């Protein structure tokens, strides 16, 4: 019987753990993620991040609005909202997403942020 507080035996080495994925492969070096959305995380271009910062300063300065990103992480769109009710309205959201898709050459859009609240994990490419 083990003494409480003894270090646990690791069955998986830390480098092979799902919690600490390696971003470096021995053969190729660092792995650069491709821009896009995988359902949990969006990888966006630097220009899209700059658009988001502008959105925070201008459109969401009062805390309302929708910031949308195309699923390829290459471009963005904004829906201004004067009130919180506009921001949370399913009709407003659907219309904003349709407008974004239309303005972005039929590329699907997702709502990345509602007001100042970011909805997805993200990574900005250098």
C-alpha positions in Angstrom: 0.0 0.0 0.0 1.3 3.5 -0.9 1.8 6.2 1.6 -0.6 9.1 1.1 1.3 12.0 -0.5 3.8 9.8 -2.3 4.4 10.9 -6.0 2.2 9.0 -8.4 3.6 6.8 -11.0 3.0 8.3 -14.5 1.7 5.8 -17.1 2.0 8.3 -19.9 5.2 10.5 -20.2 4.3 14.2 -20.0 5.4 14.8 -23.6 2.8 12.2 -24.8 0.0 13.7 -22.7 -3.1 15.2 -24.3 -2.9 18.0 -21.7 0.5 19.1 -22.9 0.5 18.7 -26.7 3.9 19.2 -28.4 3.9 21.9 -31.0 7.4 20.8 -32.2 7.9 17.7 -34.2 11.4 16.3 -34.5 11.4 16.1 -38.3 9.8 19.5 -39.2 10.3 21.8 -36.3 7.5 24.2 -35.0 4.0 23.5 -36.3 2.2 26.6 -37.5 -1.6 26.2 -37.3 -3.6 27.0 -40.4 -6.2 29.8 -40.2 -9.7 28.7 -39.6 -12.3 27.4 -37.2 -12.5 23.9 -35.9 -15.6 24.2 -33.8 -13.8 25.1 -30.5 -11.0 27.4 -31.5 -10.6 30.1 -34.2 -7.2 30.8 -35.7 -7.3 34.2 -37.3 -5.0 36.4 -39.3 -3.4 39.5 -37.7 -5.6 41.8 -39.8 -8.7 40.3 -38.3 -7.3 40.8 -34.8 -6.6 44.4 -35.6 -10.3 44.7 -36.8 -11.4 43.3 -33.4 -9.3 45.8 -31.5 -10.9 48.6 -33.6 -14.4 47.1 -32.9 -13.7 47.2 -29.2 -12.6 50.9 -29.4 -15.4 52.1 -31.7 -18.5 49.9 -32.0 -18.4 48.1 -28.6 -17.2 51.1 -26.6 -20.7 51.0 -25.0 -20.5 47.3 -24.6 -23.0 46.3 -27.4 -22.5 44.7 -30.8 -21.6 41.5 -32.6 -18.1 40.8 -34.0 -18.2 38.1 -36.6 -15.3 36.2 -38.3 -15.4 34.1 -41.4 -14.7 30.4 -40.6 -11.4 30.6 -42.6 -10.1 33.2 -40.1 -9.3 35.6 -43.0 -11.9 38.4 -42.6 -14.5 39.9 -40.2 -17.7 41.9 -40.0 -19.4 44.0 -37.4 -23.1 44.5 -36.4 -23.7 47.6 -34.4 -26.2 47.3 -31.6 -27.6 50.3 -29.6 -28.9 48.1 -26.8 -28.3 44.8 -25.2 -31.7 43.5 -26.5 -30.4 43.9 -30.1 -27.2 42.0 -29.2 -29.0 38.9 -27.7 -31.9 38.8 -30.2 -31.8 35.5 -32.3 -33.3 37.4 -35.2 -30.6 40.1 -35.1 -27.9 37.4 -34.9 -29.3 35.5 -37.9 -29.6 38.6 -40.0 -26.1 39.7 -39.0 -24.6 36.3 -39.9 -26.4 36.3 -43.2 -25.2 39.8 -44.0 -21.6 38.9 -43.0 -21.7 35.8 -45.3 -23.1 37.9 -48.2 -20.5 40.6 -47.8 -17.7 38.1 -47.5 -18.3 36.2 -50.8 -20.5 33.5 -49.3 -18.0 32.4 -46.7 -19.7 31.2 -43.5 -19.3 33.5 -40.5 -19.5 32.9 -36.7 -20.1 35.3 -33.9 -16.7 35.6 -32.3 -17.7 38.2 -29.7 -21.0 39.6 -28.3 -20.2 43.0 -27.0 -16.9 42.6 -25.3 -17.4 38.9 -24.5 -15.3 36.6 -26.7 -17.2 33.3 -27.3 -14.4 31.0 -28.6 -10.8 30.1 -27.8 -8.6 31.8 -30.3 -5.1 32.2 -31.7 -3.7 35.1 -33.7 -1.2 34.3 -36.4 1.9 36.5 -36.5 
